[in-house]
Amino acid sequence: ECRGKKRNPLHDFKKTGELMLIKVNKTLEVKTKLLNTTEQCAKRCSRNKGLSFTCKAFAYDRVTKRCHWLSFNSLTNGVRKKQDHAFDLYEKKDYVRNCIIGKGADYKGTISVTKSGIQCQAWTSMIPHEH
């Protein structure tokens, strides 16, 4: 019998081993819970299930099997990176990707200049080009 293969929720995340993010800015939100697998963490982050914020990343503590959902990622202001052997960091690709796929309607990256260094036109502006 052939069952449809379920899509792995980790596919939407960029993994960095042995890294934890520390929030310097106290207003940034974190929620943690005991979960057995990184797949379960990823699924919750993707669906924002039970979270009061948009999940941009999660860190998984392999020692305590604890998932830390984050309202920020490594590119957010007020965040520092910390080497930590217990943790693996998983960042939602949509927020760390610096390239546009398709028409770019879902682009959430931080690049705002063209390859040649020209400042990008705001989506709401009709100057210098009309849409």
ABEGO torsion letter per residue (X at the ends): XBBBBBBBAAAABBBBBGBBBBBABAABBBBBBBBABAAAAAAAAAAGBGBABBBABBBBBAAAGBBBBBABBAABBGBBBBBBAABBBBBBAAAABABBBEAGAABABABABBAAGBBBBBAABAOABBX
